[in-house]
């Protein structure tokens, strides 16, 4: 069996490893096919870039877009590469680069319009004519800008009304040949507030874009992701990972990856509670993500079936049972003050009372053994 860790965190997930997000993908692809723009929002590392990777994957165009796939021209730009000197002309030069492969004899007018844009530093008038030529050849340019909120930095040359206002104007036209897909770590309403000074109208800047929020994964989606660790992870450990991650895909992958490494490391034979403590310590060191309150409770629960097979639990539960039964005998003895309660009682009632005392004693024995077992528990 391969010991290669199947849980990936930190980098975007490859398209063939993306789990969940089917509803969001259907919504985004549907809007692309109808020429509508979308803003993808969510907390850091919630899977926004992974969604983009899936949308532009060369092996998936027909699956996602059907017969319309050949009409789509994807252009992707990561805003984190934008420097303070990056100009508006350089932006359009970069994002329109994918058009060059269509500069053949049949699209001479498109090539000419593109050349005019270059010669005139991509001024609005020339850009409008280029956009018309894209529509003329029955194509649609899908511009994807990852981490759009980074462009709100006032030190950037692109931080201007000319850029933001022009972007909105070009992508909000009816029946446009261009679609805009952006990702951001803040909500659309927050972005609208930040963009008020750049809007040429009184309406919110992003009112032409639908917001798709990447929230937490559902329980079935989490189970499907953790299936890759079924050969090693117990039911209790999977429950622990889901609680500590809170459905966040990055934390879920990170916690599962850490537990996988523990199983394949030098301390693979350590007790379950120790493994969980190490995973929780690891996750708490990851910046910016709060843990679920249930995580402490999960750590204290090693699994009752596993506990019942340990000598310390067997001994203390046996002693607790004997102690409880003796207490029941004393309470029903004729020399004890509780005798009047059992005067005339059926023998079955007395036996049932003694059984209850014995059961309570066994339960207390279990709790004492559990407390002793966890006495060296690390507070994380």
C-alpha positions in Angstrom: 0.0 0.0 0.0 1.3 3.4 -1.0 2.2 5.7 2.0 1.9 8.9 -0.1 0.0 11.5 1.8 -3.3 12.1 -0.1 -4.2 15.2 1.7 -3.0 18.5 0.2 -3.2 21.9 1.8 -1.5 25.2 1.1 -1.6 24.9 -2.7 -4.8 25.0 -4.7 -6.3 21.6 -5.3 -5.9 20.0 -8.7 -9.1 19.9 -10.8 -9.3 16.1 -10.5 -9.1 16.3 -6.7 -11.7 19.0 -6.1 -14.4 17.7 -3.8 -17.7 19.4 -3.4 -18.6 22.8 -4.7 -20.9 21.3 -7.4 -23.7 23.9 -6.8 -21.2 26.8 -7.0 -19.6 25.4 -10.2 -23.0 25.0 -11.9 -23.9 28.6 -11.0 -20.6 30.1 -12.3 -20.5 28.1 -15.5 -24.1 28.9 -16.2 -23.4 32.6 -15.9 -20.3 32.2 -18.2 -22.4 30.5 -20.9 -25.0 33.3 -20.7 -22.4 36.1 -20.8 -22.8 37.2 -17.1 -20.1 38.1 -14.7 -19.5 36.6 -11.3 -17.6 37.5 -8.1 -16.4 34.5 -6.0 -16.0 35.4 -2.3 -15.0 33.5 0.8 -12.5 33.4 3.6 -8.8 32.9 2.8 -8.1 29.4 1.6 -11.7 28.5 1.2 -11.0 27.2 -2.3 -11.5 30.2 -4.6 -8.3 29.6 -6.6 -9.1 25.9 -6.8 -12.4 26.8 -8.4 -10.6 28.9 -10.9 -8.2 26.0 -11.7 -11.3 23.8 -12.3 -13.0 26.4 -14.6 -9.9 26.7 -16.9 -8.7 23.1 -16.8 -7.9 22.1 -20.4 -9.3 18.6 -19.9 -12.7 19.8 -18.7 -14.1 22.4 -21.3 -16.6 20.1 -22.9 -17.8 18.7 -19.6 -18.3 22.2 -18.2 -19.4 24.2 -21.2 -20.7 21.6 -23.8 -20.8 22.8 -27.4 -20.1 26.4 -26.2 -16.6 25.5 -25.1 -15.0 26.3 -28.4 -16.4 29.8 -28.3 -14.7 30.7 -24.9 -11.3 32.3 -24.7 -10.0 32.3 -21.1 -7.6 34.9 -19.8 -6.4 34.6 -16.2 -4.5 37.2 -14.2 -3.4 37.0 -10.6 -3.6 40.4 -8.9 -0.8 39.5 -6.5 1.6 39.9 -9.4 0.6 43.6 -9.8 3.4 46.0 -8.9 3.1 49.7 -8.2 4.5 50.5 -11.7 2.1 48.2 -13.5 0.1 50.5 -15.9 -3.3 50.3 -17.4 -1.8 49.7 -20.9 0.3 46.8 -19.4 -2.8 45.3 -17.9 -4.7 45.2 -21.1 -1.6 43.9 -23.0 -1.4 41.1 -20.5 -5.1 40.0 -20.2 -5.7 40.2 -24.0 -2.7 38.1 -24.8 -4.8 34.9 -25.4 -6.4 36.6 -28.4 -3.2 36.3 -30.4 -3.8 32.6 -31.3 -6.9 33.7 -33.3 -4.9 36.1 -35.5 -5.2 34.1 -38.7 -6.5 35.0 -42.1 -10.1 34.5 -41.2 -9.8 37.0 -38.4 -7.8 39.7 -40.0 -10.0 42.4 -38.6 -9.5 41.1 -35.1 -5.7 41.2 -35.5 -5.9 44.7 -36.9 -8.1 45.9 -34.0 -5.6 44.4 -31.6 -2.7 46.1 -33.3 -4.5 49.4 -33.2 -5.0 48.9 -29.4 -1.3 48.3 -28.9 -0.3 51.4 -30.9 -2.7 53.6 -29.0 -1.8 52.2 -25.5 -5.2 50.5 -25.3 -7.3 53.6 -25.2 -11.0 53.1 -24.6 -12.1 53.9 -28.2 -9.7 51.2 -29.6 -10.7 48.7 -26.9 -14.4 49.1 -27.7 -13.7 48.3 -31.4 -11.6 45.3 -30.3 -14.5 44.1 -28.1 -16.8 44.4 -31.1 -14.5 42.3 -33.3 -14.4 39.5 -30.6 -18.2 39.4 -30.8 -18.0 39.4 -34.6 -16.1 36.1 -34.7 -18.6 34.6 -32.2 -16.1 34.3 -29.4 -16.4 35.4 -25.7 -13.4 36.5 -23.7 -13.6 35.3 -20.1 -11.3 37.4 -18.0 -10.5 35.9 -14.5 -8.8 38.1 -11.9 -7.7 36.3 -8.8 -7.5 38.2 -5.5 -9.2 41.3 -6.9 -9.3 43.0 -3.5 -5.5 43.4 -3.6 -6.1 46.1 -6.2 -7.6 48.3 -3.6 -4.0 49.2 -2.5 -3.8 52.9 -3.2 -0.1 52.7 -4.0 -0.8 50.8 -7.2 -0.9 52.7 -10.6 -4.1 50.7 -11.4 -5.8 52.2 -8.3 -7.7 54.7 -10.3 -11.1 55.7 -11.7 -9.8 55.1 -15.2 -9.1 51.4 -14.5 -12.0 50.5 -12.2 -14.6 52.6 -14.0 -13.5 51.4 -17.4 -13.5 47.8 -16.2 -17.1 48.1 -15.1 -18.2 49.8 -18.2 -16.7 47.2 -20.6 -18.0 44.1 -18.7 -21.5 45.4 -17.8 -22.6 46.1 -21.3 -25.6 44.0 -22.5 -24.8 41.2 -24.9 -21.1 41.9 -24.3 -18.4 39.6 -25.7 -16.5 39.7 -22.4 -17.2 38.1 -19.1 -15.5 39.0 -15.8 -14.8 36.5 -13.1 -13.1 37.8 -9.9 -12.2 36.3 -6.5 -12.0 38.3 -3.3 -11.4 37.6 0.4 -14.1 40.1 1.4 -17.8 40.2 0.6 -19.4 42.0 -2.4 -21.0 44.6 -0.1 -17.7 45.4 1.4 -16.1 45.7 -2.0 -19.0 48.0 -3.1 -18.2 50.3 -0.1 -14.5 50.4 -1.1 -15.4 51.1 -4.8 -17.8 53.9 -4.3 -15.3 56.6 -5.2 -14.5 54.8 -8.5 -18.1 54.3 -9.7 -19.4 56.6 -12.4 -23.0 56.0 -11.4 -24.8 56.0 -8.1 -25.5 52.3 -8.2 -23.1 49.9 -6.4 -20.0 49.1 -8.5 -20.6 45.3 -8.5 -24.4 45.3 -9.2 -23.7 43.6 -12.6 -22.0 40.7 -10.9 -23.6 37.8 -9.0 -21.8 36.9 -5.8 -21.0 33.2 -5.2 -19.9 32.6 -1.6 -17.7 29.6 -0.8 -18.8 28.5 2.7 -17.9 25.5 4.7 -18.2 22.0 3.2 -21.3 19.9 4.0 -21.0 16.8 6.2 -21.2 14.4 3.2 -18.5 16.4 1.4 -16.3 16.2 4.5 -16.9 12.5 4.7 -16.0 12.1 1.0 -12.7 14.0 1.5 -11.7 11.9 4.5 -12.4 8.7 2.8 -8.8 8.9 1.5 -7.7 8.1 5.1 -10.1 5.3 5.8 -7.3 2.7 5.9 -5.9 4.4 9.0 -8.4 6.8 10.5 -10.9 5.5 13.0 -14.5 6.8 13.1 -13.7 8.8 16.2 -10.7 10.4 14.5 -12.7 11.4 11.5 -15.3 12.9 13.8 -12.5 14.8 15.6 -11.1 16.2 12.3 -14.5 17.4 11.2 -15.1 19.2 14.4 -11.7 20.8 14.7 -11.9 22.0 11.0 -15.4 23.2 11.3 -16.0 22.4 7.6 -13.2 24.7 6.4 -11.6 22.8 3.4 -8.1 24.1 4.2 -8.2 23.1 7.9 -9.8 19.8 7.0 -7.0 18.9 4.6 -4.4 20.2 7.0 -5.7 18.2 10.0 -6.1 15.1 7.9 -2.6 15.5 6.5 -1.1 15.9 9.9 -2.9 12.8 11.3 -1.7 10.8 8.2 1.9 11.8 8.8 1.6 10.8 12.4 0.4 7.4 11.4 3.4 7.0 9.1 6.0 8.5 11.5 8.0 7.2 14.4 5.1 7.8 16.9 2.5 5.8 14.9 1.8 3.6 17.9 1.0 6.3 20.4 -2.4 6.5 22.1 -5.3 8.0 20.1 -5.6 10.9 22.5 -2.0 11.8 21.9 -2.5 11.8 18.2 -5.4 14.1 18.5 -3.6 16.4 20.8 -0.7 16.7 18.3 -3.2 17.4 15.4 -5.0 20.1 17.4 -1.7 21.7 18.4 -0.7 21.8 14.7 -4.0 23.2 13.5 -4.0 25.9 16.2 -0.6 27.1 14.9 -2.1 27.8 11.4 -2.9 31.5 11.3 -6.3 33.1 11.3 -8.7 30.3 11.8 -10.7 29.7 15.0 -11.3 26.2 16.3 -14.6 24.7 17.1 -15.6 24.5 20.7 -16.5 20.9 20.3 -12.8 20.0 19.7 -12.0 19.7 23.4 -14.8 17.3 24.0 -13.8 15.1 21.1 -10.2 14.9 22.4 -11.5 13.6 25.8 -13.5 10.9 24.0 -11.2 8.1 22.9 -14.1 5.8 22.0 -15.9 3.7 24.6 -15.3 0.4 22.8 -11.6 1.0 22.8 -11.6 2.0 26.4 -13.5 -1.1 27.5 -10.8 -3.3 26.2 -8.1 -1.7 28.4 -7.2 -3.3 31.7 -7.5 0.0 33.7 -11.2 0.3 32.7 -11.9 -3.4 33.3 -10.5 -3.2 36.8 -12.1 0.0 37.9 -15.5 -1.0 36.4 -15.4 -4.3 38.2 -14.5 -2.7 41.5 -17.2 -0.1 40.9 -19.8 -2.9 40.2 -18.9 -4.7 43.5 -19.0 -1.4 45.4 -22.4 -0.4 43.9 -23.9 -3.8 44.6 -22.7 -3.7 48.3 -24.3 -0.2 48.6 -27.6 -1.6 47.2 -27.4 -4.5 49.7 -26.9 -2.2 52.6 -29.7 0.1 51.6 -32.2 -2.7 51.4 -31.0 -4.5 54.6 -33.5 -4.7 57.4 -31.0 -3.0 59.8 -30.8 0.1 57.7 -33.1 3.1 58.0 -34.4 2.8 54.4 -36.1 -0.5 55.3 -39.6 1.0 55.4 -39.4 1.8 51.7 -39.0 -1.9 50.8 -41.4 -3.4 53.4 -43.8 -5.6 51.4 -41.9 -4.9 48.2 -41.6 -7.7 45.6 -38.2 -9.4 45.4 -37.9 -8.2 41.8 -38.1 -4.6 42.9 -35.3 -5.1 45.4 -33.2 -6.9 42.8 -33.8 -4.1 40.3 -32.7 -1.5 42.8 -29.5 -3.5 43.6 -28.8 -3.8 39.8 -29.2 0.0 39.4 -26.7 0.5 42.2 -24.2 -1.9 40.6 -24.7 -0.2 37.2 -24.0 3.2 38.8 -20.9 1.8 40.4 -19.6 0.5 37.1 -20.3 3.9 35.5 -18.4 5.7 38.2 -15.6 3.2 37.8 -15.4 4.0 34.1 -15.3 7.7 34.8 -12.5 7.3 37.4 -10.5 5.2 35.0 -11.0 7.7 32.2 -9.8 10.5 34.5 -6.7 8.6 35.5 -6.0 7.7 31.8 -6.2 11.4 30.8 -4.3 12.8 33.8 -1.4 13.7 31.6 -3.6 15.4 29.0 -1.9 18.5 27.5 -4.0 21.6 27.5 -3.9 22.9 23.9 
